[in-house]
Amino acid sequence: MTLPYERFRAVDSAREWLLLNCHNRKLPKYIREEMRNLLRHYPVRSELEAIAEEVPRYLEAVPDSLVLFVNE
């Protein structure tokens, strides 16, 4: 089971990775452009922190109804 802080760290780390690599000239241009496009709508750390404060239960577990649906 993924813990809330692990989810937070994963999303935050993904944003950092995109930021570091969107200017990497070793990557094809279309990939760098896609990274920049993703970053346009990606939450910054302060937004992630605000989301985590507003909806802590969402970060704690997958709803039982979703688990049942996936297992069917």
Predicted model as a PDB file, atoms N, CA, C, CB and O in Angstrom, pLDDT in the B-factor column:
MODEL        1                                                                  
ATOM      1  N   MET A   1       0.832  -1.171   0.000  1.00 64.00           N  
ATOM      2  CA  MET A   1       0.000   0.000   0.000  1.00 64.00           C  
ATOM      3  C   MET A   1       0.886   1.247   0.000  1.00 64.00           C  
ATOM      4  CB  MET A   1      -0.952  -0.009   1.209  1.00 64.00           C  
ATOM      5  O   MET A   1       1.854   1.336   0.756  1.00 64.00           O  
ATOM      6  N   THR A   2       0.548   2.182  -0.839  1.00 70.00           N  
ATOM      7  CA  THR A   2       1.303   3.426  -0.924  1.00 70.00           C  
ATOM      8  C   THR A   2       0.814   4.396   0.146  1.00 70.00           C  
ATOM      9  CB  THR A   2       1.172   4.055  -2.334  1.00 70.00           C  
ATOM     10  O   THR A   2      -0.387   4.612   0.308  1.00 70.00           O  
ATOM     11  N   LEU A   3       1.752   4.967   0.861  1.00 75.00           N  
ATOM     12  CA  LEU A   3       1.418   5.932   1.908  1.00 75.00           C  
ATOM     13  C   LEU A   3       1.285   7.332   1.301  1.00 75.00           C  
ATOM     14  CB  LEU A   3       2.495   5.922   3.030  1.00 75.00           C  
ATOM     15  O   LEU A   3       1.856   7.607   0.246  1.00 75.00           O  
ATOM     16  N   PRO A   4       0.534   8.216   1.966  1.00 75.00           N  
ATOM     17  CA  PRO A   4       0.329   9.554   1.420  1.00 75.00           C  
ATOM     18  C   PRO A   4       1.623  10.300   1.095  1.00 75.00           C  
ATOM     19  CB  PRO A   4      -0.470  10.361   2.382  1.00 75.00           C  
ATOM     20  O   PRO A   4       1.729  10.931   0.043  1.00 75.00           O  
ATOM     21  N   TYR A   5       2.602  10.229   1.993  1.00 78.00           N  
ATOM     22  CA  TYR A   5       3.848  10.951   1.729  1.00 78.00           C  
ATOM     23  C   TYR A   5       4.592  10.367   0.529  1.00 78.00           C  
ATOM     24  CB  TYR A   5       4.749  10.920   2.965  1.00 78.00           C  
ATOM     25  O   TYR A   5       5.316  11.086  -0.160  1.00 78.00           O  
ATOM     26  N   GLU A   6       4.418   9.068   0.276  1.00 84.00           N  
ATOM     27  CA  GLU A   6       5.056   8.451  -0.886  1.00 84.00           C  
ATOM     28  C   GLU A   6       4.411   8.944  -2.182  1.00 84.00           C  
ATOM     29  CB  GLU A   6       4.966   6.915  -0.796  1.00 84.00           C  
ATOM     30  O   GLU A   6       5.103   9.198  -3.168  1.00 84.00           O  
ATOM     31  N   ARG A   7       3.087   9.078  -2.175  1.00 83.00           N  
ATOM     32  CA  ARG A   7       2.390   9.615  -3.349  1.00 83.00           C  
ATOM     33  C   ARG A   7       2.819  11.055  -3.604  1.00 83.00           C  
ATOM     34  CB  ARG A   7       0.856   9.538  -3.158  1.00 83.00           C  
ATOM     35  O   ARG A   7       3.103  11.441  -4.738  1.00 83.00           O  
ATOM     36  N   PHE A   8       2.863  11.841  -2.534  1.00 85.00           N  
ATOM     37  CA  PHE A   8       3.281  13.232  -2.643  1.00 85.00           C  
ATOM     38  C   PHE A   8       4.680  13.317  -3.240  1.00 85.00           C  
ATOM     39  CB  PHE A   8       3.242  13.919  -1.267  1.00 85.00           C  
ATOM     40  O   PHE A   8       4.924  14.082  -4.174  1.00 85.00           O  
ATOM     41  N   ARG A   9       5.586  12.530  -2.697  1.00 89.00           N  
ATOM     42  CA  ARG A   9       6.973  12.543  -3.159  1.00 89.00           C  
ATOM     43  C   ARG A   9       7.086  12.100  -4.615  1.00 89.00           C  
ATOM     44  CB  ARG A   9       7.830  11.644  -2.273  1.00 89.00           C  
ATOM     45  O   ARG A   9       7.894  12.643  -5.369  1.00 89.00           O  
ATOM     46  N   ALA A  10       6.284  11.118  -5.012  1.00 91.00           N  
ATOM     47  CA  ALA A  10       6.323  10.625  -6.393  1.00 91.00           C  
ATOM     48  C   ALA A  10       5.886  11.709  -7.376  1.00 91.00           C  
ATOM     49  CB  ALA A  10       5.428   9.385  -6.545  1.00 91.00           C  
ATOM     50  O   ALA A  10       6.527  11.915  -8.407  1.00 91.00           O  
ATOM     51  N   VAL A  11       4.797  12.396  -7.055  1.00 91.00           N  
ATOM     52  CA  VAL A  11       4.311  13.458  -7.943  1.00 91.00           C  
ATOM     53  C   VAL A  11       5.309  14.614  -7.983  1.00 91.00           C  
ATOM     54  CB  VAL A  11       2.923  13.963  -7.483  1.00 91.00           C  
ATOM     55  O   VAL A  11       5.606  15.147  -9.052  1.00 91.00           O  
ATOM     56  N   ASP A  12       5.817  14.995  -6.827  1.00 91.00           N  
ATOM     57  CA  ASP A  12       6.787  16.090  -6.758  1.00 91.00           C  
ATOM     58  C   ASP A  12       8.081  15.725  -7.487  1.00 91.00           C  
ATOM     59  CB  ASP A  12       7.087  16.445  -5.293  1.00 91.00           C  
ATOM     60  O   ASP A  12       8.654  16.563  -8.183  1.00 91.00           O  
ATOM     61  N   SER A  13       8.537  14.505  -7.335  1.00 93.00           N  
ATOM     62  CA  SER A  13       9.761  14.059  -8.011  1.00 93.00           C  
ATOM     63  C   SER A  13       9.576  13.997  -9.522  1.00 93.00           C  
ATOM     64  CB  SER A  13      10.189  12.689  -7.486  1.00 93.00           C  
ATOM     65  O   SER A  13      10.497  14.305 -10.278  1.00 93.00           O  
ATOM     66  N   ALA A  14       8.388  13.601  -9.959  1.00 94.00           N  
ATOM     67  CA  ALA A  14       8.115  13.561 -11.400  1.00 94.00           C  
ATOM     68  C   ALA A  14       8.192  14.964 -11.994  1.00 94.00           C  
ATOM     69  CB  ALA A  14       6.726  12.938 -11.676  1.00 94.00           C  
ATOM     70  O   ALA A  14       8.727  15.146 -13.087  1.00 94.00           O  
ATOM     71  N   ARG A  15       7.660  15.956 -11.277  1.00 95.00           N  
ATOM     72  CA  ARG A  15       7.745  17.339 -11.753  1.00 95.00           C  
ATOM     73  C   ARG A  15       9.197  17.785 -11.841  1.00 95.00           C  
ATOM     74  CB  ARG A  15       6.954  18.281 -10.827  1.00 95.00           C  
ATOM     75  O   ARG A  15       9.600  18.407 -12.824  1.00 95.00           O  
ATOM     76  N   GLU A  16       9.978  17.472 -10.827  1.00 94.00           N  
ATOM     77  CA  GLU A  16      11.399  17.829 -10.844  1.00 94.00           C  
ATOM     78  C   GLU A  16      12.118  17.160 -12.012  1.00 94.00           C  
ATOM     79  CB  GLU A  16      12.066  17.432  -9.518  1.00 94.00           C  
ATOM     80  O   GLU A  16      12.948  17.787 -12.670  1.00 94.00           O  
ATOM     81  N   TRP A  17      11.809  15.909 -12.269  1.00 95.00           N  
ATOM     82  CA  TRP A  17      12.442  15.180 -13.376  1.00 95.00           C  
ATOM     83  C   TRP A  17      12.093  15.823 -14.713  1.00 95.00           C  
ATOM     84  CB  TRP A  17      12.008  13.701 -13.371  1.00 95.00           C  
ATOM     85  O   TRP A  17      12.958  15.989 -15.573  1.00 95.00           O  
ATOM     86  N   LEU A  18      10.819  16.184 -14.883  1.00 95.00           N  
ATOM     87  CA  LEU A  18      10.405  16.855 -16.110  1.00 95.00           C  
ATOM     88  C   LEU A  18      11.140  18.183 -16.278  1.00 95.00           C  
ATOM     89  CB  LEU A  18       8.887  17.084 -16.109  1.00 95.00           C  
ATOM     90  O   LEU A  18      11.588  18.516 -17.375  1.00 95.00           O  
ATOM     91  N   LEU A  19      11.262  18.940 -15.188  1.00 95.00           N  
ATOM     92  CA  LEU A  19      11.962  20.219 -15.245  1.00 95.00           C  
ATOM     93  C   LEU A  19      13.428  20.053 -15.636  1.00 95.00           C  
ATOM     94  CB  LEU A  19      11.864  20.925 -13.905  1.00 95.00           C  
ATOM     95  O   LEU A  19      13.956  20.825 -16.436  1.00 95.00           O  
ATOM     96  N   LEU A  20      14.068  19.056 -15.076  1.00 94.00           N  
ATOM     97  CA  LEU A  20      15.482  18.825 -15.370  1.00 94.00           C  
ATOM     98  C   LEU A  20      15.709  18.376 -16.802  1.00 94.00           C  
ATOM     99  CB  LEU A  20      16.046  17.796 -14.424  1.00 94.00           C  
ATOM    100  O   LEU A  20      16.720  18.724 -17.411  1.00 94.00           O  
ATOM    101  N   ASN A  21      14.779  17.608 -17.339  1.00 95.00           N  
ATOM    102  CA  ASN A  21      15.006  16.998 -18.643  1.00 95.00           C  
ATOM    103  C   ASN A  21      14.348  17.707 -19.820  1.00 95.00           C  
ATOM    104  CB  ASN A  21      14.533  15.612 -18.607  1.00 95.00           C  
ATOM    105  O   ASN A  21      14.643  17.370 -20.967  1.00 95.00           O  
ATOM    106  N   CYS A  22      13.478  18.666 -19.580  1.00 94.00           N  
ATOM    107  CA  CYS A  22      12.799  19.316 -20.710  1.00 94.00           C  
ATOM    108  C   CYS A  22      13.750  20.186 -21.535  1.00 94.00           C  
ATOM    109  CB  CYS A  22      11.641  20.168 -20.201  1.00 94.00           C  
ATOM    110  O   CYS A  22      13.393  20.618 -22.631  1.00 94.00           O  
ATOM    111  N   HIS A  23      14.948  20.445 -21.026  1.00 93.00           N  
ATOM    112  CA  HIS A  23      15.942  21.223 -21.776  1.00 93.00           C  
ATOM    113  C   HIS A  23      17.147  20.375 -22.206  1.00 93.00           C  
ATOM    114  CB  HIS A  23      16.422  22.401 -20.931  1.00 93.00           C  
ATOM    115  O   HIS A  23      18.141  20.898 -22.709  1.00 93.00           O  
ATOM    116  N   ASN A  24      17.041  19.085 -22.003  1.00 95.00           N  
ATOM    117  CA  ASN A  24      18.129  18.174 -22.334  1.00 95.00           C  
ATOM    118  C   ASN A  24      18.200  17.979 -23.852  1.00 95.00           C  
ATOM    119  CB  ASN A  24      17.940  16.812 -21.616  1.00 95.00           C  
ATOM    120  O   ASN A  24      17.342  17.320 -24.440  1.00 95.00           O  
ATOM    121  N   ARG A  25      19.209  18.545 -24.469  1.00 96.00           N  
ATOM    122  CA  ARG A  25      19.350  18.494 -25.935  1.00 96.00           C  
ATOM    123  C   ARG A  25      19.638  17.089 -26.467  1.00 96.00           C  
ATOM    124  CB  ARG A  25      20.458  19.426 -26.373  1.00 96.00           C  
ATOM    125  O   ARG A  25      19.559  16.852 -27.672  1.00 96.00           O  
ATOM    126  N   LYS A  26      19.970  16.167 -25.575  1.00 96.00           N  
ATOM    127  CA  LYS A  26      20.196  14.790 -26.010  1.00 96.00           C  
ATOM    128  C   LYS A  26      18.886  14.083 -26.322  1.00 96.00           C  
ATOM    129  CB  LYS A  26      20.962  14.018 -24.944  1.00 96.00           C  
ATOM    130  O   LYS A  26      18.873  13.072 -27.025  1.00 96.00           O  
ATOM    131  N   LEU A  27      17.787  14.613 -25.801  1.00 96.00           N  
ATOM    132  CA  LEU A  27      16.465  14.034 -26.063  1.00 96.00           C  
ATOM    133  C   LEU A  27      15.887  14.643 -27.333  1.00 96.00           C  
ATOM    134  CB  LEU A  27      15.506  14.265 -24.861  1.00 96.00           C  
ATOM    135  O   LEU A  27      16.168  15.799 -27.649  1.00 96.00           O  
ATOM    136  N   PRO A  28      15.084  13.881 -28.060  1.00 97.00           N  
ATOM    137  CA  PRO A  28      14.461  14.423 -29.269  1.00 97.00           C  
ATOM    138  C   PRO A  28      13.575  15.633 -28.932  1.00 97.00           C  
ATOM    139  CB  PRO A  28      13.627  13.331 -29.979  1.00 97.00           C  
ATOM    140  O   PRO A  28      13.004  15.721 -27.845  1.00 97.00           O  
ATOM    141  N   LYS A  29      13.480  16.545 -29.878  1.00 97.00           N  
ATOM    142  CA  LYS A  29      12.722  17.773 -29.684  1.00 97.00           C  
ATOM    143  C   LYS A  29      11.266  17.502 -29.311  1.00 97.00           C  
ATOM    144  CB  LYS A  29      12.781  18.617 -30.936  1.00 97.00           C  
ATOM    145  O   LYS A  29      10.719  18.175 -28.438  1.00 97.00           O  
ATOM    146  N   TYR A  30      10.635  16.526 -29.960  1.00 97.00           N  
ATOM    147  CA  TYR A  30       9.228  16.260 -29.676  1.00 97.00           C  
ATOM    148  C   TYR A  30       9.013  15.792 -28.237  1.00 97.00           C  
ATOM    149  CB  TYR A  30       8.692  15.218 -30.643  1.00 97.00           C  
ATOM    150  O   TYR A  30       7.965  16.067 -27.652  1.00 97.00           O  
ATOM    151  N   ILE A  31       9.977  15.099 -27.668  1.00 96.00           N  
ATOM    152  CA  ILE A  31       9.871  14.659 -26.265  1.00 96.00           C  
ATOM    153  C   ILE A  31      10.027  15.856 -25.335  1.00 96.00           C  
ATOM    154  CB  ILE A  31      10.944  13.578 -25.938  1.00 96.00           C  
ATOM    155  O   ILE A  31       9.277  15.990 -24.367  1.00 96.00           O  
ATOM    156  N   ARG A  32      10.995  16.728 -25.620  1.00 96.00           N  
ATOM    157  CA  ARG A  32      11.175  17.930 -24.788  1.00 96.00           C  
ATOM    158  C   ARG A  32       9.944  18.822 -24.842  1.00 96.00           C  
ATOM    159  CB  ARG A  32      12.413  18.721 -25.241  1.00 96.00           C  
ATOM    160  O   ARG A  32       9.541  19.394 -23.829  1.00 96.00           O  
ATOM    161  N   GLU A  33       9.345  18.942 -26.029  1.00 96.00           N  
ATOM    162  CA  GLU A  33       8.132  19.751 -26.161  1.00 96.00           C  
ATOM    163  C   GLU A  33       6.977  19.142 -25.359  1.00 96.00           C  
ATOM    164  CB  GLU A  33       7.735  19.884 -27.644  1.00 96.00           C  
ATOM    165  O   GLU A  33       6.206  19.859 -24.721  1.00 96.00           O  
ATOM    166  N   GLU A  34       6.870  17.824 -25.400  1.00 96.00           N  
ATOM    167  CA  GLU A  34       5.822  17.156 -24.626  1.00 96.00           C  
ATOM    168  C   GLU A  34       6.037  17.362 -23.127  1.00 96.00           C  
ATOM    169  CB  GLU A  34       5.786  15.654 -24.955  1.00 96.00           C  
ATOM    170  O   GLU A  34       5.076  17.564 -22.384  1.00 96.00           O  
ATOM    171  N   MET A  35       7.284  17.310 -22.686  1.00 96.00           N  
ATOM    172  CA  MET A  35       7.596  17.562 -21.274  1.00 96.00           C  
ATOM    173  C   MET A  35       7.173  18.971 -20.879  1.00 96.00           C  
ATOM    174  CB  MET A  35       9.103  17.363 -21.003  1.00 96.00           C  
ATOM    175  O   MET A  35       6.583  19.167 -19.817  1.00 96.00           O  
ATOM    176  N   ARG A  36       7.468  19.948 -21.724  1.00 96.00           N  
ATOM    177  CA  ARG A  36       7.067  21.328 -21.433  1.00 96.00           C  
ATOM    178  C   ARG A  36       5.544  21.456 -21.401  1.00 96.00           C  
ATOM    179  CB  ARG A  36       7.659  22.293 -22.480  1.00 96.00           C  
ATOM    180  O   ARG A  36       4.995  22.163 -20.555  1.00 96.00           O  
ATOM    181  N   ASN A  37       4.867  20.774 -22.319  1.00 95.00           N  
ATOM    182  CA  ASN A  37       3.402  20.799 -22.330  1.00 95.00           C  
ATOM    183  C   ASN A  37       2.829  20.203 -21.049  1.00 95.00           C  
ATOM    184  CB  ASN A  37       2.864  20.038 -23.548  1.00 95.00           C  
ATOM    185  O   ASN A  37       1.872  20.737 -20.489  1.00 95.00           O  
ATOM    186  N   LEU A  38       3.405  19.106 -20.584  1.00 94.00           N  
ATOM    187  CA  LEU A  38       2.953  18.494 -19.336  1.00 94.00           C  
ATOM    188  C   LEU A  38       3.176  19.423 -18.143  1.00 94.00           C  
ATOM    189  CB  LEU A  38       3.678  17.168 -19.107  1.00 94.00           C  
ATOM    190  O   LEU A  38       2.332  19.518 -17.252  1.00 94.00           O  
ATOM    191  N   LEU A  39       4.304  20.094 -18.137  1.00 94.00           N  
ATOM    192  CA  LEU A  39       4.629  20.982 -17.023  1.00 94.00           C  
ATOM    193  C   LEU A  39       3.691  22.185 -16.936  1.00 94.00           C  
ATOM    194  CB  LEU A  39       6.056  21.462 -17.152  1.00 94.00           C  
ATOM    195  O   LEU A  39       3.514  22.758 -15.861  1.00 94.00           O  
ATOM    196  N   ARG A  40       3.091  22.566 -18.063  1.00 94.00           N  
ATOM    197  CA  ARG A  40       2.160  23.694 -18.062  1.00 94.00           C  
ATOM    198  C   ARG A  40       1.014  23.493 -17.084  1.00 94.00           C  
ATOM    199  CB  ARG A  40       1.608  23.913 -19.453  1.00 94.00           C  
ATOM    200  O   ARG A  40       0.534  24.449 -16.475  1.00 94.00           O  
ATOM    201  N   HIS A  41       0.584  22.268 -16.938  1.00 90.00           N  
ATOM    202  CA  HIS A  41      -0.574  21.961 -16.101  1.00 90.00           C  
ATOM    203  C   HIS A  41      -0.204  21.161 -14.854  1.00 90.00           C  
ATOM    204  CB  HIS A  41      -1.598  21.197 -16.906  1.00 90.00           C  
ATOM    205  O   HIS A  41      -1.083  20.762 -14.091  1.00 90.00           O  
ATOM    206  N   TYR A  42       1.072  20.929 -14.647  1.00 91.00           N  
ATOM    207  CA  TYR A  42       1.523  20.121 -13.520  1.00 91.00           C  
ATOM    208  C   TYR A  42       1.525  20.963 -12.251  1.00 91.00           C  
ATOM    209  CB  TYR A  42       2.929  19.540 -13.787  1.00 91.00           C  
ATOM    210  O   TYR A  42       1.951  22.117 -12.291  1.00 91.00           O  
ATOM    211  N   PRO A  43       1.066  20.429 -11.138  1.00 90.00           N  
ATOM    212  CA  PRO A  43       1.048  21.229  -9.901  1.00 90.00           C  
ATOM    213  C   PRO A  43       2.455  21.460  -9.351  1.00 90.00           C  
ATOM    214  CB  PRO A  43       0.186  20.540  -8.837  1.00 90.00           C  
ATOM    215  O   PRO A  43       3.303  20.568  -9.373  1.00 90.00           O  
ATOM    216  N   VAL A  44       2.677  22.668  -8.863  1.00 90.00           N  
ATOM    217  CA  VAL A  44       3.943  22.970  -8.192  1.00 90.00           C  
ATOM    218  C   VAL A  44       3.839  22.484  -6.748  1.00 90.00           C  
ATOM    219  CB  VAL A  44       4.275  24.510  -8.253  1.00 90.00           C  
ATOM    220  O   VAL A  44       2.757  22.123  -6.286  1.00 90.00           O  
ATOM    221  N   ARG A  45       4.945  22.477  -6.052  1.00 88.00           N  
ATOM    222  CA  ARG A  45       4.977  21.917  -4.696  1.00 88.00           C  
ATOM    223  C   ARG A  45       3.955  22.576  -3.767  1.00 88.00           C  
ATOM    224  CB  ARG A  45       6.372  22.068  -4.108  1.00 88.00           C  
ATOM    225  O   ARG A  45       3.284  21.885  -3.001  1.00 88.00           O  
ATOM    226  N   SER A  46       3.834  23.895  -3.829  1.00 90.00           N  
ATOM    227  CA  SER A  46       2.890  24.583  -2.935  1.00 90.00           C  
ATOM    228  C   SER A  46       1.452  24.157  -3.237  1.00 90.00           C  
ATOM    229  CB  SER A  46       3.030  26.118  -3.076  1.00 90.00           C  
ATOM    230  O   SER A  46       0.637  24.058  -2.319  1.00 90.00           O  
ATOM    231  N   GLU A  47       1.129  23.904  -4.507  1.00 90.00           N  
ATOM    232  CA  GLU A  47      -0.208  23.421  -4.857  1.00 90.00           C  
ATOM    233  C   GLU A  47      -0.419  22.004  -4.338  1.00 90.00           C  
ATOM    234  CB  GLU A  47      -0.419  23.466  -6.381  1.00 90.00           C  
ATOM    235  O   GLU A  47      -1.498  21.669  -3.850  1.00 90.00           O  
ATOM    236  N   LEU A  48       0.611  21.177  -4.446  1.00 85.00           N  
ATOM    237  CA  LEU A  48       0.516  19.813  -3.913  1.00 85.00           C  
ATOM    238  C   LEU A  48       0.270  19.826  -2.413  1.00 85.00           C  
ATOM    239  CB  LEU A  48       1.791  19.023  -4.225  1.00 85.00           C  
ATOM    240  O   LEU A  48      -0.540  19.054  -1.900  1.00 85.00           O  
ATOM    241  N   GLU A  49       0.974  20.710  -1.714  1.00 85.00           N  
ATOM    242  CA  GLU A  49       0.796  20.806  -0.262  1.00 85.00           C  
ATOM    243  C   GLU A  49      -0.626  21.247   0.082  1.00 85.00           C  
ATOM    244  CB  GLU A  49       1.818  21.789   0.342  1.00 85.00           C  
ATOM    245  O   GLU A  49      -1.227  20.731   1.025  1.00 85.00           O  
ATOM    246  N   ALA A  50      -1.163  22.197  -0.678  1.00 84.00           N  
ATOM    247  CA  ALA A  50      -2.535  22.666  -0.440  1.00 84.00           C  
ATOM    248  C   ALA A  50      -3.531  21.545  -0.708  1.00 84.00           C  
ATOM    249  CB  ALA A  50      -2.858  23.892  -1.328  1.00 84.00           C  
ATOM    250  O   ALA A  50      -4.489  21.375   0.047  1.00 84.00           O  
ATOM    251  N   ILE A  51      -3.318  20.784  -1.770  1.00 80.00           N  
ATOM    252  CA  ILE A  51      -4.198  19.660  -2.087  1.00 80.00           C  
ATOM    253  C   ILE A  51      -4.146  18.622  -0.973  1.00 80.00           C  
ATOM    254  CB  ILE A  51      -3.803  19.020  -3.436  1.00 80.00           C  
ATOM    255  O   ILE A  51      -5.179  18.107  -0.547  1.00 80.00           O  
ATOM    256  N   ALA A  52      -2.939  18.319  -0.504  1.00 76.00           N  
ATOM    257  CA  ALA A  52      -2.772  17.320   0.550  1.00 76.00           C  
ATOM    258  C   ALA A  52      -3.497  17.739   1.831  1.00 76.00           C  
ATOM    259  CB  ALA A  52      -1.283  17.096   0.838  1.00 76.00           C  
ATOM    260  O   ALA A  52      -4.046  16.895   2.538  1.00 76.00           O  
ATOM    261  N   GLU A  53      -3.499  19.035   2.129  1.00 77.00           N  
ATOM    262  CA  GLU A  53      -4.200  19.517   3.320  1.00 77.00           C  
ATOM    263  C   GLU A  53      -5.714  19.450   3.144  1.00 77.00           C  
ATOM    264  CB  GLU A  53      -3.778  20.949   3.640  1.00 77.00           C  
ATOM    265  O   GLU A  53      -6.438  19.171   4.099  1.00 77.00           O  
ATOM    266  N   GLU A  54      -6.192  19.702   1.934  1.00 73.00           N  
ATOM    267  CA  GLU A  54      -7.631  19.737   1.673  1.00 73.00           C  
ATOM    268  C   GLU A  54      -8.260  18.350   1.587  1.00 73.00           C  
ATOM    269  CB  GLU A  54      -7.895  20.484   0.396  1.00 73.00           C  
ATOM    270  O   GLU A  54      -9.391  18.152   2.031  1.00 73.00           O  
ATOM    271  N   VAL A  55      -7.543  17.402   1.025  1.00 69.00           N  
ATOM    272  CA  VAL A  55      -8.125  16.075   0.789  1.00 69.00           C  
ATOM    273  C   VAL A  55      -7.213  14.957   1.300  1.00 69.00           C  
ATOM    274  CB  VAL A  55      -8.399  15.878  -0.705  1.00 69.00           C  
ATOM    275  O   VAL A  55      -6.782  14.115   0.512  1.00 69.00           O  
ATOM    276  N   PRO A  56      -6.915  14.932   2.590  1.00 57.00           N  
ATOM    277  CA  PRO A  56      -6.001  13.910   3.103  1.00 57.00           C  
ATOM    278  C   PRO A  56      -6.533  12.490   2.928  1.00 57.00           C  
ATOM    279  CB  PRO A  56      -5.724  14.163   4.563  1.00 57.00           C  
ATOM    280  O   PRO A  56      -5.746  11.567   2.720  1.00 57.00           O  
ATOM    281  N   ARG A  57      -7.836  12.295   3.006  1.00 61.00           N  
ATOM    282  CA  ARG A  57      -8.379  10.936   2.876  1.00 61.00           C  
ATOM    283  C   ARG A  57      -8.184  10.397   1.463  1.00 61.00           C  
ATOM    284  CB  ARG A  57      -9.872  10.916   3.241  1.00 61.00           C  
ATOM    285  O   ARG A  57      -7.987   9.197   1.273  1.00 61.00           O  
ATOM    286  N   TYR A  58      -8.239  11.278   0.479  1.00 55.00           N  
ATOM    287  CA  TYR A  58      -8.030  10.854  -0.899  1.00 55.00           C  
ATOM    288  C   TYR A  58      -6.644  10.247  -1.070  1.00 55.00           C  
ATOM    289  CB  TYR A  58      -8.216  12.033  -1.859  1.00 55.00           C  
ATOM    290  O   TYR A  58      -6.462   9.291  -1.824  1.00 55.00           O  
ATOM    291  N   LEU A  59      -5.684  10.803  -0.373  1.00 50.00           N  
ATOM    292  CA  LEU A  59      -4.310  10.338  -0.495  1.00 50.00           C  
ATOM    293  C   LEU A  59      -4.048   9.059   0.294  1.00 50.00           C  
ATOM    294  CB  LEU A  59      -3.366  11.416  -0.037  1.00 50.00           C  
ATOM    295  O   LEU A  59      -3.034   8.398   0.069  1.00 50.00           O  
ATOM    296  N   GLU A  60      -4.930   8.704   1.201  1.00 55.00           N  
ATOM    297  CA  GLU A  60      -4.681   7.569   2.080  1.00 55.00           C  
ATOM    298  C   GLU A  60      -4.983   6.220   1.454  1.00 55.00           C  
ATOM    299  CB  GLU A  60      -5.480   7.717   3.313  1.00 55.00           C  
ATOM    300  O   GLU A  60      -4.242   5.263   1.680  1.00 55.00           O  
ATOM    301  N   ALA A  61      -6.055   6.117   0.669  1.00 54.00           N  
ATOM    302  CA  ALA A  61      -6.424   4.800   0.152  1.00 54.00           C  
ATOM    303  C   ALA A  61      -7.315   4.919  -1.072  1.00 54.00           C  
ATOM    304  CB  ALA A  61      -7.127   3.983   1.230  1.00 54.00           C  
ATOM    305  O   ALA A  61      -7.955   5.945  -1.303  1.00 54.00           O  
ATOM    306  N   VAL A  62      -7.341   3.872  -1.829  1.00 53.00           N  
ATOM    307  CA  VAL A  62      -8.242   3.776  -2.978  1.00 53.00           C  
ATOM    308  C   VAL A  62      -9.618   3.405  -2.453  1.00 53.00           C  
ATOM    309  CB  VAL A  62      -7.732   2.726  -4.034  1.00 53.00           C  
ATOM    310  O   VAL A  62      -9.720   2.531  -1.592  1.00 53.00           O  
ATOM    311  N   PRO A  63     -10.683   4.038  -2.942  1.00 53.00           N  
ATOM    312  CA  PRO A  63     -12.024   3.688  -2.468  1.00 53.00           C  
ATOM    313  C   PRO A  63     -12.340   2.211  -2.702  1.00 53.00           C  
ATOM    314  CB  PRO A  63     -13.070   4.557  -3.161  1.00 53.00           C  
ATOM    315  O   PRO A  63     -11.926   1.631  -3.706  1.00 53.00           O  
ATOM    316  N   ASP A  64     -13.081   1.607  -1.761  1.00 55.00           N  
ATOM    317  CA  ASP A  64     -13.443   0.192  -1.877  1.00 55.00           C  
ATOM    318  C   ASP A  64     -14.195  -0.095  -3.167  1.00 55.00           C  
ATOM    319  CB  ASP A  64     -14.286  -0.236  -0.685  1.00 55.00           C  
ATOM    320  O   ASP A  64     -13.995  -1.153  -3.763  1.00 55.00           O  
ATOM    321  N   SER A  65     -15.048   0.810  -3.613  1.00 53.00           N  
ATOM    322  CA  SER A  65     -15.817   0.583  -4.836  1.00 53.00           C  
ATOM    323  C   SER A  65     -14.897   0.449  -6.042  1.00 53.00           C  
ATOM    324  CB  SER A  65     -16.816   1.722  -5.059  1.00 53.00           C  
ATOM    325  O   SER A  65     -15.172  -0.346  -6.940  1.00 53.00           O  
ATOM    326  N   LEU A  66     -13.810   1.215  -6.075  1.00 49.00           N  
ATOM    327  CA  LEU A  66     -12.860   1.125  -7.181  1.00 49.00           C  
ATOM    328  C   LEU A  66     -12.119  -0.209  -7.128  1.00 49.00           C  
ATOM    329  CB  LEU A  66     -11.860   2.302  -7.138  1.00 49.00           C  
ATOM    330  O   LEU A  66     -11.894  -0.833  -8.165  1.00 49.00           O  
ATOM    331  N   VAL A  67     -11.741  -0.645  -5.941  1.00 47.00           N  
ATOM    332  CA  VAL A  67     -11.039  -1.919  -5.783  1.00 47.00           C  
ATOM    333  C   VAL A  67     -11.936  -3.053  -6.266  1.00 47.00           C  
ATOM    334  CB  VAL A  67     -10.617  -2.144  -4.303  1.00 47.00           C  
ATOM    335  O   VAL A  67     -11.470  -3.952  -6.966  1.00 47.00           O  
ATOM    336  N   LEU A  68     -13.196  -3.022  -5.906  1.00 47.00           N  
ATOM    337  CA  LEU A  68     -14.128  -4.065  -6.353  1.00 47.00           C  
ATOM    338  C   LEU A  68     -14.265  -4.045  -7.869  1.00 47.00           C  
ATOM    339  CB  LEU A  68     -15.509  -3.880  -5.693  1.00 47.00           C  
ATOM    340  O   LEU A  68     -14.288  -5.102  -8.499  1.00 47.00           O  
ATOM    341  N   PHE A  69     -14.354  -2.872  -8.458  1.00 46.00           N  
ATOM    342  CA  PHE A  69     -14.504  -2.740  -9.899  1.00 46.00           C  
ATOM    343  C   PHE A  69     -13.278  -3.302 -10.629  1.00 46.00           C  
ATOM    344  CB  PHE A  69     -14.725  -1.267 -10.278  1.00 46.00           C  
ATOM    345  O   PHE A  69     -13.418  -3.998 -11.635  1.00 46.00           O  
ATOM    346  N   VAL A  70     -12.092  -3.003 -10.128  1.00 46.00           N  
ATOM    347  CA  VAL A  70     -10.848  -3.452 -10.757  1.00 46.00           C  
ATOM    348  C   VAL A  70     -10.717  -4.980 -10.650  1.00 46.00           C  
ATOM    349  CB  VAL A  70      -9.624  -2.754 -10.098  1.00 46.00           C  
ATOM    350  O   VAL A  70     -10.222  -5.624 -11.575  1.00 46.00           O  
ATOM    351  N   ASN A  71     -11.151  -5.551  -9.546  1.00 43.00           N  
ATOM    352  CA  ASN A  71     -10.995  -6.984  -9.339  1.00 43.00           C  
ATOM    353  C   ASN A  71     -12.015  -7.825 -10.103  1.00 43.00           C  
ATOM    354  CB  ASN A  71     -11.095  -7.291  -7.881  1.00 43.00           C  
ATOM    355  O   ASN A  71     -11.836  -9.037 -10.215  1.00 43.00           O  
ATOM    356  N   GLU A  72     -13.068  -7.224 -10.628  1.00 47.00           N  
ATOM    357  CA  GLU A  72     -14.091  -7.986 -11.340  1.00 47.00           C  
ATOM    358  C   GLU A  72     -13.649  -8.415 -12.715  1.00 47.00           C  
ATOM    359  CB  GLU A  72     -15.343  -7.185 -11.453  1.00 47.00           C  
ATOM    360  O   GLU A  72     -14.408  -9.066 -13.432  1.00 47.00           O  
TER     361      GLU A  72                                                      
ENDMDL                                                                          
END                                                                             
